[in-house]
Amino acid sequence: MVPKLTSTAVGTYLRDCWYVAGWAADLGTEPQQRVFLEEPIALFRDESGKANAVSGRCPHRFAPLGQGKVMEGALMCPYHGLRFDGTGACVHNPHPGGQLPENRLRVYPLAERHALLWIWMGDASSADPALIPDFSWLSNSRWEAVRGATLAEGHYELYSDNILDLSHANFVHPALVSAAFTEGDRKFWQDGETVHAEYIRLDDYLSEGIGGMLGRIGQKQDFYGWVVWHAPAVLYFDFRAGPPGTPREDCTLLPSIHAFTPETPDTTHYFWATARDFALGDAEFTAGMHAALEFAFEQEDMPLIRDSHRLMRGADFWDLQPLVLGGDGGGVRARRMLQRLITREKLPQAAE
C-alpha cells in the first residue's frame, strides 16, 4: 500500500547521503514499492541480479511500478505493461505500434554492501560508496545476526534519540537491561560529523535477559555501551560485557545496527540487527534472541515513540521547548549536527 503523499514534500531531509533501503536478501525476483523521503521508489533486480532503484511512479498513468513484475530483466508496470530498465529507459511498449517513449524514470544510486541496500536520494554525481558506514560484521561469517525491518509511526529523529539515550531502557526494556544505563558513567562527544554516546558500569549485574543470553545470570560484570550516530540516522551500538577486570576489547561483544529511513514526516522505515560470535548455528538460540529483540524494538520502543509523535501534533521539536536531561547529550548533538548538514546542503540552492 502506498501512503498518501502531498503534492510537495512537507519534511526537511538531508539528501546527499546514504540511507538504508532494505536488507539485500529481501529483494529477490519480485520488485518492491517503497517511499523514501516522500518520494515513491521501485526496487528491483535485473537479469544479472544487480539491484536497481528507480522512480516508483509510472510516467503514463502514475501507477506504482514496484507493484509490477520483472520481465526479461526490466520492470513492468502493473497497469499497462510498459517496461523500464535499470537506466530508467522504457524498453518495451506492448501496445499497437510499440513506439518507445522518450520519458526516462529518475534513477537513484543504489549500493549493495554489508548485507544491506543503500540508496542515495540527492545529487547522483555525489554518490560515493566510500561514504557508507562500515557494518562489515553483518556479512562476516564470524558473526551470526538476527535482523528485522518494519514501518514505524513517528518522526525518524525520535527514533535516533531513542538509541542515543540508553537510559530509557531501564524503564522500557526491563527484561533486557539493568541499572547500568542510568547509574553508570556517561560521556557524549562529536568526532567530525559523527556523534558518540558512551555508557560504562563496572562490577554490577546484568539483566536476566542479557545475563541469560550470555550465560551469566547472577554474575557481576563490567558493562560497556557505545553508540555511534552517522548522519542522518544510521546508528551502531557496541554492547560489551565481561567479568570484572576484563579488558574492554576482550569482553563479549554484541554489535547492533539501527537504521532509520524516513518515509514521510510521520512514518519511518526501521531496519535493525544484532549479532553474536557464539552459539553459532544454534537455531533455538537464534529464534529466542530474535524474538526478544523484536519484542523490545517493536512492542516496547515503537508504541512509546508513536504516542510521543502523536502528542507533538506536528510541532517542531525545539518549538515545544523540551526538557533536557543528562542522558540527552547524544540526541541533542545529533539533532544539531543534522540541522547544520541540512542547512549547508541548502546553501548552494539559495545562492542560485
C-alpha positions in Angstrom: 0.0 0.0 0.0 1.3 3.4 -1.0 1.0 6.0 1.8 -0.9 9.2 1.0 1.5 11.9 -0.1 1.2 15.6 -0.5 1.9 17.3 -3.8 5.2 18.6 -2.4 7.4 17.3 0.3 6.5 18.6 3.7 9.5 17.3 5.6 13.0 18.6 5.7 15.7 16.0 4.9 19.4 15.6 4.2 19.6 14.2 0.7 23.2 13.9 -0.3 23.8 10.9 2.0 23.2 7.2 2.1 20.0 5.8 3.6 19.2 2.1 4.2 16.7 1.0 1.6 16.3 -2.6 2.8 18.0 -5.9 3.5 19.7 -7.1 0.3 18.4 -10.7 0.8 14.8 -9.4 0.9 14.9 -8.1 -2.6 14.5 -11.2 -4.8 12.8 -11.8 -8.1 9.8 -9.7 -7.1 10.2 -5.9 -7.1 9.3 -3.7 -4.1 7.4 -0.4 -3.9 8.7 1.9 -1.2 8.5 5.5 -0.2 11.7 7.2 1.0 11.8 10.9 1.9 8.2 11.2 0.5 9.4 10.0 -3.0 7.9 6.8 -4.5 10.7 4.3 -5.3 10.7 1.0 -7.1 13.4 -1.5 -6.2 14.2 -4.5 -8.5 16.9 -6.8 -9.7 17.7 -7.1 -13.3 18.7 -10.3 -15.2 22.3 -10.2 -13.8 21.0 -9.9 -10.2 22.0 -6.2 -9.9 19.8 -4.2 -7.6 18.3 -1.0 -9.1 16.3 1.9 -7.7 14.1 4.0 -10.0 11.1 6.3 -9.6 8.2 4.2 -8.4 5.6 6.3 -10.4 4.9 5.3 -14.0 5.0 8.4 -16.2 2.0 7.1 -18.2 -0.8 7.0 -15.6 1.3 7.2 -12.5 0.8 3.6 -11.3 3.2 2.1 -8.6 5.9 0.4 -10.7 7.1 -1.6 -7.7 3.8 -3.5 -7.6 4.6 -4.9 -11.1 6.8 -7.7 -12.2 10.3 -8.1 -13.6 10.1 -9.4 -17.2 13.3 -10.1 -19.1 15.3 -8.0 -16.6 13.1 -5.0 -16.9 10.4 -3.6 -14.5 6.9 -4.0 -16.0 4.2 -1.6 -15.0 1.2 -3.4 -13.5 -1.3 -1.1 -15.1 -0.5 -1.0 -18.9 2.6 -3.2 -19.2 5.3 -0.7 -20.2 8.8 -1.9 -19.2 11.7 0.1 -17.8 15.3 -1.0 -17.3 17.8 0.0 -14.6 18.8 3.1 -16.6 15.2 4.4 -16.4 14.6 3.9 -20.1 11.4 2.4 -21.4 12.5 -0.7 -23.3 9.1 -2.3 -24.2 5.7 -1.0 -25.2 3.2 -3.8 -25.7 0.6 -1.5 -27.4 0.0 -1.2 -31.1 3.0 0.4 -32.9 5.2 -0.4 -30.0 6.8 3.1 -30.1 9.1 3.6 -27.1 8.5 6.9 -25.2 11.5 9.1 -24.6 10.5 9.6 -21.0 13.0 8.3 -18.5 12.5 7.4 -14.9 14.7 9.0 -12.3 17.4 6.6 -11.3 18.7 6.6 -7.7 22.2 5.3 -6.9 21.8 2.0 -5.1 24.7 0.2 -3.4 24.7 -3.4 -2.0 27.0 -3.5 0.9 27.2 -5.2 4.3 24.1 -7.3 3.6 22.1 -4.1 3.1 20.8 -1.9 0.2 21.9 1.7 0.5 20.1 4.4 -1.5 21.3 8.0 -2.3 18.4 10.4 -2.5 20.3 13.5 -3.6 22.6 14.5 -6.4 23.6 11.3 -8.1 27.0 12.7 -9.1 27.9 13.0 -5.5 27.1 9.4 -4.5 30.3 7.9 -3.2 30.0 4.3 -1.8 33.1 5.0 0.3 30.8 7.2 2.5 28.8 4.2 3.6 29.5 3.4 7.2 31.4 0.2 8.0 29.0 -2.5 9.1 31.1 -5.3 7.6 30.3 -7.6 10.5 26.8 -8.0 9.1 28.3 -10.1 6.2 31.2 -11.7 8.1 30.8 -15.4 8.7 32.4 -15.0 12.1 29.1 -13.3 13.2 25.5 -14.6 13.2 23.0 -11.8 13.1 19.2 -11.7 13.8 17.6 -8.9 12.0 14.3 -7.2 11.3 12.6 -4.5 9.2 9.3 -2.7 9.9 7.5 0.5 9.2 7.1 2.6 12.3 4.9 5.5 13.1 6.8 8.6 14.3 9.5 11.0 13.0 12.8 9.4 12.3 14.8 11.7 14.6 12.7 10.5 17.6 14.0 7.0 16.8 17.6 8.2 16.7 17.0 9.9 20.1 15.8 6.6 21.5 19.1 4.8 20.6 21.4 7.6 21.6 19.7 7.9 25.1 20.1 4.4 26.5 18.7 5.5 29.9 15.2 4.8 28.6 16.0 1.1 28.5 15.7 0.8 32.3 12.1 1.8 32.1 11.0 0.4 28.7 13.0 -2.8 28.5 13.1 -4.4 32.0 14.0 -7.8 30.6 17.0 -6.6 28.6 19.0 -4.3 30.8 19.9 -3.4 34.3 20.5 -0.1 36.1 23.7 0.3 34.2 22.2 2.8 31.7 21.1 5.2 34.4 23.6 4.6 37.2 26.7 4.2 35.1 29.2 6.8 33.8 28.1 8.7 30.7 30.0 10.5 28.0 28.9 12.3 24.9 31.1 13.8 22.1 31.4 14.6 18.4 34.0 13.4 16.0 33.7 15.3 12.7 30.2 14.7 11.6 29.5 11.7 13.8 28.1 11.7 17.3 29.0 9.3 20.1 27.3 8.3 23.4 29.1 6.0 25.8 27.8 4.3 29.0 30.1 2.4 31.4 29.1 0.5 34.5 31.7 -1.7 36.3 31.2 -4.6 38.7 27.4 -4.8 38.5 24.7 -7.3 37.5 23.3 -7.5 34.0 19.5 -8.0 33.4 18.2 -11.5 33.4 17.6 -11.3 29.7 21.1 -10.3 28.7 22.6 -12.3 31.6 20.7 -15.4 30.3 21.8 -14.8 26.8 25.5 -14.7 27.9 25.1 -17.5 30.4 26.0 -15.1 33.3 22.8 -14.7 35.4 23.8 -13.7 39.0 27.4 -12.9 38.0 28.7 -9.4 38.3 30.1 -8.0 35.0 31.8 -4.9 33.6 29.4 -3.3 31.1 30.3 -1.0 28.2 27.8 0.6 25.8 28.9 2.8 22.9 26.6 4.3 20.3 27.8 6.0 17.1 25.4 8.1 15.1 26.0 8.6 11.4 24.0 11.3 9.7 21.2 11.3 9.0 20.0 8.3 11.0 22.2 5.2 10.9 23.5 4.1 14.3 25.9 1.5 15.5 25.6 0.1 19.1 28.6 -1.6 20.6 27.5 -3.6 23.6 30.2 -5.4 25.7 30.2 -7.3 28.9 32.7 -9.4 30.8 33.9 -10.5 34.2 35.1 -7.6 36.4 38.6 -6.5 35.3 38.4 -8.0 31.8 39.9 -5.6 29.3 37.2 -4.0 27.3 38.4 -5.4 24.0 38.2 -8.9 25.4 34.6 -8.6 26.7 31.8 -10.4 24.8 30.6 -8.1 22.0 27.0 -7.9 20.7 27.2 -5.4 17.8 24.0 -3.8 16.5 22.7 -1.6 13.8 19.7 0.7 14.0 18.9 2.4 10.7 16.0 4.8 10.3 15.0 6.0 6.8 12.1 8.5 6.7 9.1 7.5 4.7 7.1 10.7 5.5 7.4 13.2 8.4 5.1 10.8 10.3 6.5 7.3 9.3 9.9 5.7 9.4 11.4 2.6 7.9 13.3 0.8 10.8 16.0 -1.7 9.9 17.8 -3.4 12.8 20.2 -6.3 13.5 22.2 -7.6 16.4 25.0 -10.2 16.0 26.9 -12.7 18.2 30.0 -14.8 17.7 29.0 -17.6 20.0 26.3 -20.4 19.8 26.7 -20.2 16.0 24.3 -22.4 14.2 22.1 -22.9 17.2 18.6 -22.4 15.7 16.8 -22.4 19.0 19.1 -19.8 20.5 18.8 -17.6 17.3 15.0 -17.8 17.5 14.9 -16.8 21.2 17.3 -13.9 20.6 15.3 -12.7 17.6 12.0 -12.9 19.5 13.4 -11.0 22.5 14.9 -8.2 20.4 11.9 -7.9 18.1 9.6 -7.6 21.1 11.8 -4.9 22.6 12.0 -2.8 19.5 8.6 -3.3 18.0 6.4 -3.8 21.1 8.2 -1.6 23.7 10.0 1.2 21.9 7.8 1.8 18.9 4.4 2.3 20.8 6.0 4.9 23.1 7.7 6.8 20.2 4.5 6.6 18.2 2.4 8.1 21.0 5.1 10.8 21.7 5.0 11.7 18.0 1.2 12.0 18.1 1.3 14.2 21.1 3.7 16.6 19.3 0.9 17.2 16.8 3.3 18.2 14.0 5.1 20.8 16.1 8.8 21.4 15.7 10.8 19.6 18.3 12.6 22.7 19.6 9.5 24.8 19.5 8.0 22.6 22.1 10.9 23.6 24.4 11.8 20.1 25.5 13.2 19.5 29.0 16.8 18.4 28.5 18.2 15.7 30.9 21.7 14.4 31.4 21.2 11.5 29.1 20.2 13.7 26.2 23.7 14.7 25.3 23.9 12.4 22.3 20.5 13.2 20.9 20.9 16.9 21.2 24.3 16.8 19.4 22.9 14.6 16.6 19.9 16.9 16.1 22.1 20.0 15.9 24.6 18.3 13.6 21.9 17.1 11.3 20.4 20.6 11.1 23.8 22.1 10.3 24.3 19.5 7.5 20.8 20.2 6.0 21.5 24.0 6.2 24.9 23.5 4.5 23.3 21.4 1.8 20.7 24.0 1.0 23.2 26.9 0.8 24.2 26.3 -2.9 20.5 26.2 -3.8 19.8 29.5 -2.1 22.7 31.1 -4.0 21.3 30.2 -7.4 
